[in-house]
Amino acid sequence: MSINVNGISKSYGKQKALNRVRFDVEAGEIVGFLGPNGAGKSTLMKILTGFLPADEGSARVFGLEVSPMATNFRAKIGYLPEHNPLYPEMYVREYLAVVAGFYKLNSKKKKVEKVVEMTGLTSEAHKKIGALSKGYRQRVGLAQALIHDPEVLILDEPTSGLDPNQLEEIRKLITNISKHKTVMLSTHIMQEVEAICSRVIIINNGEIIADGDTASIKRMAIGLGQQVELATVEDLDVDKIEQLPFVASVEIIETNHCMLTSSVEEDIRPMLFKWAVEQGLTIVTLNEKSRTIENVFMDLTR
């Protein structure tokens, strides 16, 4: 078990940021941690990295207890906070050497060169951090999180503020890194989650409201307004369709073409097919509208 979170709660005054949150992360998983602003994502990540104490509950990383007072678990974790805290007046290699010193690493120069190459910083490593683009500063942040070769990476909004090209580069970098490490990342970019995460945890108001692999999260769309496109050779009687007990609403596209939204938990396509046959309609199209993690996220957190 890479990460164990057992009933963690955290409050800021009267505001409850986390309410008895619990989950486990297996070694090698890439977990996308999603939630609206203020849901408790960053608070949990700060607790998991020992920057904040929990009010209740406990957390362990590879069996080692996590707390602000403990030190032995820190070598297991690499952390990139949401606001990447760098020293703009320092040179890239200089900064990474200082971080390597914090971990008392042997062969610091060798470790610095290895992580510079791993994160694609070779061409920029001679510059001061303040002279780098946002994308390269994020690479420096990843480099400091990786320099001690941790088994777990915790990344808080690692692609925030990047342009599409920078985003793609950082995404590829994280994907490559994750082949050998457990990764937990928070993001608001749903395409990023679908592209690189094997599992999704959605948190809202300090509580976990969904947890599963990306395919199972998408399947949660059924029962949350499944949309089905129906087209027939014959014209459709909208009044009859609206009276169907499993249909919540109908959007007309053409006289023989519409989009239906379900009002029940199960997949409505078999029921629609049966109804169309009974009406003597010749079906041309009966497709479920593609659902994404973003759709499910919005349905669950709205």
C-alpha positions as CSV (number, residue, x, y, z in Angstrom):
1,M,0.0,0.0,0.0
2,S,1.5,3.3,-1.1
3,I,-0.9,5.7,0.6
4,N,-3.4,5.0,3.4
5,V,-5.8,7.8,4.4
6,N,-7.9,6.8,7.4
7,G,-10.7,9.1,8.5
8,I,-8.9,12.4,8.1
9,S,-10.8,15.6,9.1
10,K,-9.6,19.2,9.1
11,S,-11.3,22.4,10.0
12,Y,-10.4,26.1,9.6
13,G,-12.3,27.7,12.3
14,K,-16.0,26.8,11.7
15,Q,-15.3,25.7,8.1
16,K,-14.9,22.0,7.7
17,A,-12.3,21.4,4.9
18,L,-12.2,17.6,5.2
19,N,-14.7,15.3,6.8
20,R,-13.5,11.8,7.7
21,V,-11.9,11.2,4.3
22,R,-10.6,7.7,3.8
23,F,-9.1,5.8,0.8
24,D,-6.1,3.7,-0.1
25,V,-3.7,4.0,-3.1
26,E,-1.9,1.0,-4.4
27,A,1.7,1.1,-5.6
28,G,1.9,2.1,-9.2
29,E,-1.5,3.8,-9.4
30,I,-1.9,7.2,-11.1
31,V,-4.8,8.9,-9.2
32,G,-6.5,12.0,-10.4
33,F,-7.9,14.0,-7.4
34,L,-10.7,16.2,-8.5
35,G,-13.0,18.7,-6.9
36,P,-14.3,22.3,-7.2
37,N,-12.3,25.1,-5.7
38,G,-12.5,24.9,-1.9
39,A,-13.4,21.2,-1.9
40,G,-10.4,20.2,0.2
41,K,-7.9,18.9,-2.4
42,S,-4.9,21.1,-1.4
43,T,-5.6,20.7,2.3
44,L,-5.5,16.9,2.0
45,M,-2.3,17.1,-0.1
46,K,-0.6,19.3,2.5
47,I,-1.6,16.8,5.2
48,L,-0.2,13.9,3.2
49,T,3.1,15.7,2.8
50,G,3.3,16.7,6.4
51,F,2.9,20.4,6.0
52,L,-0.4,20.5,7.9
53,P,-1.6,18.4,10.9
54,A,-5.0,16.6,10.6
55,D,-7.6,17.3,13.3
56,E,-8.7,13.7,13.3
57,G,-7.6,10.5,11.6
58,S,-4.3,9.4,10.3
59,A,-2.3,9.0,7.1
60,R,0.5,6.6,6.2
61,V,2.9,6.4,3.3
62,F,4.4,2.9,2.8
63,G,3.4,2.1,6.4
64,L,5.2,5.2,7.8
65,E,3.0,7.6,9.8
66,V,2.6,11.1,8.3
67,S,2.7,14.1,10.5
68,P,4.4,17.5,10.6
69,M,6.7,16.2,13.4
70,A,7.8,13.0,11.6
71,T,10.7,12.9,9.2
72,N,11.3,9.3,8.1
73,F,8.3,9.3,5.7
74,R,9.6,12.4,3.8
75,A,12.2,10.5,1.8
76,K,9.3,8.5,0.3
77,I,7.4,11.6,-1.1
78,G,8.1,14.1,-3.8
79,Y,5.8,17.1,-3.6
80,L,5.0,19.9,-6.1
81,P,2.7,22.4,-4.5
82,E,0.1,24.4,-6.4
83,H,2.2,27.6,-6.1
84,N,5.6,26.4,-7.1
85,P,7.9,28.0,-4.5
86,L,11.2,28.6,-6.4
87,Y,14.1,31.1,-5.9
88,P,14.2,33.2,-9.1
89,E,17.7,34.6,-8.4
90,M,19.2,31.1,-8.2
91,Y,20.5,29.1,-11.2
92,V,18.7,25.9,-12.0
93,R,21.6,23.5,-11.1
94,E,22.4,25.6,-8.0
95,Y,18.9,25.3,-6.7
96,L,18.7,21.6,-7.3
97,A,22.0,21.1,-5.6
98,V,20.6,22.9,-2.5
99,V,17.5,20.6,-2.5
100,A,19.8,17.6,-2.9
101,G,21.7,18.8,0.2
102,F,18.4,18.9,2.2
103,Y,18.1,15.2,1.6
104,K,21.8,14.6,2.4
105,L,22.2,12.8,-1.0
106,N,25.6,11.4,-2.0
107,S,27.0,12.3,-5.4
108,K,24.9,15.5,-5.5
109,K,26.3,16.7,-8.9
110,K,25.4,13.3,-10.5
111,K,21.9,13.4,-9.0
112,V,21.4,16.9,-10.3
113,E,22.4,16.0,-13.8
114,K,20.2,12.9,-13.8
115,V,17.1,14.9,-12.8
116,V,17.9,17.7,-15.2
117,E,18.0,15.3,-18.1
118,M,14.9,13.4,-16.9
119,T,12.8,16.6,-16.8
120,G,14.1,18.0,-20.1
121,L,15.9,20.9,-18.5
122,T,19.3,20.4,-20.1
123,S,19.0,23.3,-22.5
124,E,17.9,25.7,-19.7
125,A,19.9,24.5,-16.8
126,H,22.5,27.3,-17.2
127,K,19.9,30.0,-16.6
128,K,18.5,31.7,-13.5
129,I,15.1,30.3,-12.6
130,G,13.6,33.8,-12.9
131,A,14.5,33.8,-16.6
132,L,12.6,30.6,-17.4
133,S,9.2,30.3,-18.9
134,K,6.3,29.0,-16.8
135,G,6.6,25.6,-18.4
136,Y,10.3,25.3,-17.6
137,R,9.7,26.6,-14.0
138,Q,7.2,23.7,-13.6
139,R,9.9,21.4,-14.8
140,V,12.2,22.7,-12.1
141,G,9.5,22.1,-9.6
142,L,9.1,18.5,-10.8
143,A,12.9,18.1,-10.7
144,Q,13.1,19.2,-7.0
145,A,10.3,16.7,-6.3
146,L,12.2,13.9,-8.0
147,I,15.8,14.5,-7.0
148,H,15.7,12.1,-4.1
149,D,14.0,9.4,-6.2
150,P,10.8,9.2,-4.1
151,E,8.3,6.3,-4.4
152,V,5.3,8.6,-4.3
153,L,4.7,11.9,-6.2
154,I,2.1,14.3,-5.0
155,L,1.4,17.0,-7.6
156,D,-1.0,19.9,-6.9
157,E,-2.2,21.5,-10.1
158,P,1.0,20.7,-12.0
159,T,-0.2,22.1,-15.3
160,S,-2.0,25.2,-14.0
161,G,-1.4,28.3,-16.2
162,L,0.4,26.5,-19.0
163,D,-0.3,27.1,-22.6
164,P,-1.4,24.0,-24.7
165,N,2.1,23.2,-25.9
166,Q,3.6,23.4,-22.4
167,L,0.7,21.4,-21.0
168,E,1.3,18.6,-23.4
169,E,5.0,18.5,-22.6
170,I,4.4,18.4,-18.8
171,R,1.7,15.8,-19.3
172,K,4.1,13.5,-21.2
173,L,6.7,14.1,-18.6
174,I,4.4,13.0,-15.8
175,T,3.3,10.0,-17.8
176,N,6.9,8.9,-18.2
177,I,7.7,9.4,-14.5
178,S,4.6,7.5,-13.4
179,K,5.8,4.3,-15.0
180,H,8.0,3.8,-11.9
181,K,6.2,5.7,-9.2
182,T,2.8,6.1,-7.5
183,V,1.4,9.5,-8.6
184,M,-1.4,11.5,-7.0
185,L,-2.3,14.7,-8.8
186,S,-5.0,17.3,-8.5
187,T,-6.2,19.2,-11.6
188,H,-9.1,21.0,-13.1
189,I,-8.2,19.8,-16.6
190,M,-10.5,16.8,-17.2
191,Q,-8.7,15.8,-20.4
192,E,-5.5,15.5,-18.4
193,V,-7.2,13.0,-16.1
194,E,-8.6,10.9,-18.9
195,A,-5.2,11.0,-20.7
196,I,-2.9,9.9,-17.8
197,C,-4.9,8.7,-14.8
198,S,-5.8,5.1,-14.0
199,R,-8.2,6.1,-11.2
200,V,-10.3,9.1,-10.2
201,I,-11.3,10.4,-6.8
202,I,-13.8,13.2,-6.7
203,I,-14.2,15.3,-3.5
204,N,-16.8,17.9,-2.8
205,N,-17.4,19.9,0.4
206,G,-14.7,17.9,2.1
207,E,-16.1,14.5,1.4
208,I,-15.4,11.8,-1.3
209,I,-18.4,11.5,-3.6
210,A,-16.9,9.2,-6.2
211,D,-13.9,6.8,-6.4
212,G,-13.1,4.4,-9.2
213,D,-11.2,3.8,-12.5
214,T,-11.9,6.2,-15.3
215,A,-14.3,3.7,-17.1
216,S,-16.4,3.2,-14.0
217,I,-16.6,6.9,-13.3
218,K,-17.8,7.5,-16.8
219,R,-20.5,4.8,-16.3
220,M,-21.9,6.9,-13.5
221,A,-23.4,9.1,-16.2
222,I,-26.3,6.7,-16.5
223,G,-28.9,7.8,-14.0
224,L,-27.5,11.3,-14.0
225,G,-29.2,12.4,-17.2
226,Q,-28.1,9.8,-19.8
227,Q,-28.5,11.4,-23.3
228,V,-29.6,9.2,-26.2
229,E,-29.8,10.3,-29.9
230,L,-32.8,8.8,-31.7
231,A,-33.5,9.1,-35.4
232,T,-36.1,7.2,-37.4
233,V,-37.2,7.1,-41.0
234,E,-40.7,8.3,-40.0
235,D,-41.6,11.6,-38.3
236,L,-41.6,11.4,-34.5
237,D,-44.5,12.2,-32.3
238,V,-42.9,14.4,-29.6
239,D,-45.9,14.3,-27.3
240,K,-45.7,10.5,-27.1
241,I,-42.0,10.5,-26.5
242,E,-42.4,13.0,-23.6
243,Q,-45.0,10.8,-22.0
244,L,-42.6,7.8,-21.8
245,P,-41.9,7.2,-18.1
246,F,-38.1,6.8,-18.6
247,V,-37.7,10.1,-20.5
248,A,-37.1,13.4,-18.6
249,S,-36.8,15.7,-21.6
250,V,-36.8,15.8,-25.4
251,E,-34.7,18.1,-27.6
252,I,-35.9,18.2,-31.3
253,I,-33.2,18.3,-33.9
254,E,-35.4,17.5,-36.9
255,T,-38.9,16.1,-37.3
256,N,-37.5,12.5,-37.3
257,H,-34.4,13.2,-35.1
258,C,-34.2,14.1,-31.4
259,M,-32.0,13.9,-28.3
260,L,-33.6,12.4,-25.2
261,T,-32.5,12.8,-21.5
262,S,-33.3,9.9,-19.2
263,S,-35.2,10.0,-15.9
264,V,-34.2,6.6,-14.6
265,E,-31.0,4.8,-13.3
266,E,-30.6,2.2,-16.1
267,D,-29.6,2.5,-19.7
268,I,-32.8,3.6,-21.6
269,R,-31.7,2.4,-25.1
270,P,-33.3,-1.1,-24.8
271,M,-36.6,0.5,-23.7
272,L,-36.5,3.0,-26.5
273,F,-35.8,0.2,-29.0
274,K,-38.8,-1.8,-27.7
275,W,-41.1,1.3,-27.8
276,A,-40.0,2.2,-31.4
277,V,-40.8,-1.3,-32.6
278,E,-44.2,-1.2,-31.0
279,Q,-44.9,2.1,-32.7
280,G,-43.8,0.7,-36.1
281,L,-40.9,3.1,-36.4
282,T,-37.8,2.2,-38.4
283,I,-34.7,3.2,-36.3
284,V,-31.8,4.9,-38.1
285,T,-29.8,6.0,-35.1
286,L,-30.0,5.0,-31.4
287,N,-26.7,6.2,-29.8
288,E,-25.8,7.3,-26.3
289,K,-24.2,10.7,-26.4
290,S,-20.5,10.3,-25.4
291,R,-20.1,11.1,-21.7
292,T,-16.8,12.3,-20.2
293,I,-15.4,12.6,-16.7
294,E,-16.1,16.3,-17.0
295,N,-19.9,15.6,-17.5
296,V,-19.9,13.3,-14.4
297,F,-17.9,15.8,-12.4
298,M,-20.3,18.6,-13.2
299,D,-23.3,16.4,-12.4
300,L,-21.9,15.3,-9.0
301,T,-20.6,18.7,-7.8
302,R,-23.2,21.1,-9.3
